């Protein structure tokens, strides 16, 4: 009786193992068919070998071999390289790089790293400060925009009658800068000395000259509310 029970148990175990193996092979075949649905050419051992023109061929390690997949966009740590014969997903060179433009230029870093000029760093270099996921150049060192034209040369609101005056210009922030970053880098102003005409023209009516003076004084009042810095070298 005991012998018959062991034989029956052994038969049940073998049947169960056979059923599981059959299901696994069936699932493997179904998975292989699913993997090959987006391929132009596919193999059971290596997956996709060739992809449609719009897709990228991504090779990832599967045990001792590589398995190919055709993707619309490459996964993290890779970038898409389009070619005449095929499109491939190429791995970023730096392991701390989550997204890259090419293998040597990162566009997004993994957690714990800061992006600066295509590199992922643990801390920001001198002359920069951390902001969100990037290292931003200090406003006084970076080209955050362009300088506007110099204002008219004036001295206490006058454009003539004295030898020297001053003129002002303001750095306009780049339109590409975010509003948050614009607040970190406020507009800059600078002044410089300029030469005036010693004699004022006599052909203008006295009333018109008085109006010009009022307008000039008003302009200088507005400029006086801005932060003024001397330019390097006094230019």
PyMOL commands that set and color helices and strands:
alter all, ss='L'
color gray80, all
select helices_A, chain A and resi 2-36+179-184+206-224+232-234
alter helices_A, ss='H'
color red, helices_A
select strands_A, chain A and resi 39-43+47-51+56-62+65-71+78-82+87-91+97-102+105-109+114-116+119-121+128-131+134-137+145-147+164-173+188-195+228-230
alter strands_A, ss='S'
color yellow, strands_A
deselect
rebuild
show_as cartoon
